Amino acid sequence: MERCLICQKDFEVSEGVFFDGRWFCRECSIQYGQFETCSRCKRKVARWEYTEHNGKILCNQCYDKTMTEERLARMCKICKKEIVGPSVTDPQGAKVCLECFRKNNLRPFGVRLAVCRACKKEVSDSNVIYVKNKPVCRDCVEKFMRERTFLVCSECGSKIYEKPQKVEAKILCPLCYSKLSREEICAVCGKVIKAIKFVRRDGAILCMECSKKQS
């Protein structure tokens, strides 16, 4: 037998409510209870029948359901274990633990994918090089660069990847071409002049002095 805190009547344990370290009979428990609305099932519940979770009031049944759902939401899609710590979301939106993510080499959700024009494989956009506005993966680009036949610079012997420059019978890379000391011969006095110190007049090349005399 227990005694009600409010009316002081004795009652069987099965007929009362124990809350906050105190016993109440059914009648007094209804009067004493502060009723709230469960945010999930919208049912009116007394103080001893609900729990606050993340700022929401949940009846005991809804609280158990919510906790189960949250545990499942934190469960790895692959190993079915609860995820503790950071996780990765797969392309279908399911959570995967970092260990399974590394083992299975999965793609994180939100990564932009492109299809390589050469090998037709899906690759992340960060690993793509656009050739004439077409996506090509880095592996295919490297393979192409290895197999392609390139012209060789006559001066330094390196492969020419950019537009080659032709000087007489020589093929030069842009770097060697920029270092080349180009000279011209004045059509009037025959003096050798630097390429940047001549004037073209009627198709002929003149040094600066002869150009002034012809003016």
C-alpha positions as CSV (number, residue, x, y, z in Angstrom):
1,M,0.0,0.0,0.0
2,E,1.1,3.6,-0.7
3,R,-0.3,6.9,0.4
4,C,-1.3,9.7,-1.9
5,L,0.7,12.9,-1.3
6,I,-2.4,15.1,-1.9
7,C,-5.4,13.4,-0.4
8,Q,-3.5,11.1,1.9
9,K,-5.6,8.1,0.9
10,D,-4.1,4.7,0.8
11,F,-4.1,2.8,-2.5
12,E,-2.6,-0.3,-4.1
13,V,0.6,0.3,-6.1
14,S,-1.1,-0.8,-9.3
15,E,-3.7,1.9,-8.8
16,G,-1.4,4.9,-8.4
17,V,1.3,6.9,-10.1
18,F,4.9,7.4,-8.9
19,F,6.3,10.6,-10.2
20,D,9.2,12.8,-9.1
21,G,9.8,10.6,-6.0
22,R,6.2,10.8,-4.9
23,W,3.1,8.7,-5.1
24,F,-0.3,9.9,-6.3
25,C,-3.6,8.2,-6.6
26,R,-5.2,8.2,-10.0
27,E,-7.7,11.0,-9.2
28,C,-5.1,13.3,-7.7
29,S,-2.6,12.6,-10.4
30,I,-5.0,13.9,-13.0
31,Q,-5.4,17.1,-11.0
32,Y,-1.7,17.5,-10.3
33,G,-0.5,16.6,-13.7
34,Q,0.5,19.4,-16.0
35,F,-0.7,18.3,-19.4
36,E,1.2,19.0,-22.6
37,T,0.7,18.0,-26.3
38,C,3.0,15.5,-27.9
39,S,4.6,17.1,-30.9
40,R,4.5,13.9,-32.8
41,C,1.2,12.2,-32.1
42,K,-0.6,15.4,-30.8
43,R,-2.0,13.4,-27.8
44,K,-2.4,15.1,-24.5
45,V,0.0,13.7,-21.9
46,A,0.7,14.3,-18.3
47,R,4.1,15.4,-16.8
48,W,5.1,11.8,-16.1
49,E,4.1,10.6,-19.6
50,Y,6.4,12.8,-21.7
51,T,10.1,13.6,-22.3
52,E,11.6,16.7,-23.8
53,H,13.9,15.9,-26.7
54,N,15.7,18.5,-28.8
55,G,13.3,21.1,-27.5
56,K,10.2,19.0,-28.4
57,I,7.7,17.3,-26.1
58,L,7.3,13.6,-26.9
59,C,5.1,11.1,-25.1
60,N,6.9,8.0,-23.9
61,Q,5.9,5.9,-26.9
62,C,6.8,8.6,-29.5
63,Y,10.1,9.2,-27.6
64,D,11.1,5.5,-28.0
65,K,10.1,5.6,-31.7
66,T,12.2,8.8,-32.2
67,M,15.3,7.4,-30.5
68,T,15.1,4.2,-32.6
69,E,14.7,6.2,-35.8
70,E,17.7,8.4,-34.9
71,R,19.8,5.4,-34.2
72,L,18.8,3.9,-37.6
73,A,19.6,7.2,-39.2
74,R,23.1,7.1,-37.8
75,M,23.5,3.5,-38.9
76,C,26.0,2.8,-41.7
77,K,24.3,1.6,-44.8
78,I,27.0,-1.1,-45.4
79,C,28.2,-2.4,-42.1
80,K,24.9,-1.7,-40.3
81,K,26.7,-0.3,-37.2
82,E,25.9,3.0,-35.5
83,I,28.1,5.8,-36.8
84,V,30.1,7.5,-34.1
85,G,31.8,10.7,-35.4
86,P,31.9,12.1,-38.9
87,S,30.2,10.2,-41.8
88,V,29.8,10.5,-45.6
89,T,26.6,10.5,-47.6
90,D,26.6,8.2,-50.6
91,P,25.0,9.2,-54.0
92,Q,21.6,7.7,-52.9
93,G,21.6,9.9,-49.8
94,A,22.4,7.1,-47.2
95,K,25.0,7.6,-44.6
96,V,28.2,5.5,-44.7
97,C,30.9,5.4,-42.0
98,L,34.4,6.6,-43.0
99,E,35.9,3.1,-42.7
100,C,33.4,1.7,-45.2
101,F,33.7,4.7,-47.4
102,R,37.5,4.2,-47.7
103,K,37.2,0.4,-48.2
104,N,34.6,0.7,-50.9
105,N,36.0,3.9,-52.5
106,L,32.5,5.4,-52.6
107,R,31.7,8.9,-54.1
108,P,30.4,11.5,-51.6
109,F,27.0,12.9,-52.3
110,G,27.1,16.2,-54.2
111,V,30.2,15.5,-56.3
112,R,29.7,16.7,-59.9
113,L,30.5,13.8,-62.3
114,A,31.5,13.9,-65.9
115,V,31.8,11.1,-68.5
116,C,35.2,10.9,-70.1
117,R,35.0,11.4,-73.8
118,A,37.8,8.8,-74.4
119,C,37.2,5.9,-71.9
120,K,33.5,6.7,-71.1
121,K,34.1,6.3,-67.4
122,E,32.5,8.5,-64.8
123,V,35.0,10.8,-63.0
124,S,34.6,13.7,-60.6
125,D,34.7,17.1,-62.3
126,S,37.8,18.0,-60.4
127,N,39.7,15.2,-62.2
128,V,38.6,16.3,-65.7
129,I,40.4,18.3,-68.3
130,Y,38.2,19.9,-71.0
131,V,39.6,19.5,-74.5
132,K,37.6,21.5,-77.1
133,N,34.8,21.7,-74.5
134,K,34.7,17.9,-74.1
135,P,35.6,16.3,-70.8
136,V,38.6,14.0,-70.7
137,C,39.9,12.3,-67.6
138,R,43.5,12.9,-66.5
139,D,44.5,9.2,-67.1
140,C,43.4,9.5,-70.8
141,V,45.2,12.8,-71.1
142,E,48.4,11.4,-69.7
143,K,48.1,8.3,-72.0
144,F,47.6,10.6,-75.0
145,M,50.7,12.6,-74.1
146,R,52.8,9.5,-73.7
147,E,51.7,8.0,-77.0
148,R,51.6,11.1,-79.2
149,T,54.5,11.9,-81.5
150,F,55.8,15.4,-80.8
151,L,58.2,17.6,-82.7
152,V,61.6,18.1,-81.0
153,C,63.2,21.5,-80.6
154,S,66.4,21.8,-82.7
155,E,68.1,23.8,-79.9
156,C,67.2,22.3,-76.6
157,G,66.0,18.8,-77.8
158,S,62.8,18.9,-75.7
159,K,59.4,17.9,-77.0
160,I,57.3,20.8,-78.3
161,Y,53.8,20.7,-76.7
162,E,52.7,24.1,-78.0
163,K,52.8,25.7,-81.4
164,P,56.3,25.2,-82.9
165,Q,58.2,28.1,-84.4
166,K,60.1,27.6,-87.6
167,V,63.3,29.6,-88.3
168,E,64.8,28.8,-91.7
169,A,65.3,25.0,-91.5
170,K,65.1,24.8,-87.7
171,I,62.0,23.9,-85.5
172,L,62.1,25.8,-82.2
173,C,60.1,25.6,-79.0
174,P,58.5,28.9,-77.9
175,L,61.2,29.3,-75.2
176,C,64.1,28.9,-77.5
177,Y,62.4,31.1,-80.1
178,S,62.0,33.9,-77.5
179,K,65.7,33.7,-76.8
180,L,66.7,33.8,-80.4
181,S,68.6,36.9,-81.4
182,R,66.9,37.9,-84.7
183,E,68.8,40.2,-87.1
184,E,68.0,41.9,-90.4
185,I,70.1,43.6,-93.1
186,C,69.4,47.2,-94.2
187,A,68.4,47.3,-97.8
188,V,70.2,50.6,-98.3
189,C,73.5,50.5,-96.4
190,G,73.8,46.8,-95.8
191,K,74.3,47.1,-92.1
192,V,73.2,44.3,-89.8
193,I,70.5,45.5,-87.5
194,K,68.5,44.1,-84.6
195,A,65.0,43.0,-85.4
196,I,63.5,45.6,-83.1
197,K,65.5,48.5,-84.7
198,F,64.3,48.4,-88.3
199,V,61.6,50.0,-90.3
200,R,59.7,48.4,-93.2
201,R,59.2,50.7,-96.2
202,D,57.6,49.5,-99.4
203,G,58.4,45.9,-98.5
204,A,62.1,46.7,-97.8
205,I,63.8,46.6,-94.4
206,L,65.8,49.8,-93.5
207,C,67.8,50.7,-90.5
208,M,66.6,53.7,-88.4
209,E,69.2,56.1,-89.9
210,C,68.4,55.2,-93.6
211,S,64.7,55.4,-92.8
212,K,65.2,59.0,-91.6
213,K,67.2,59.9,-94.7
214,Q,64.4,58.4,-97.0
215,S,61.8,60.5,-95.2
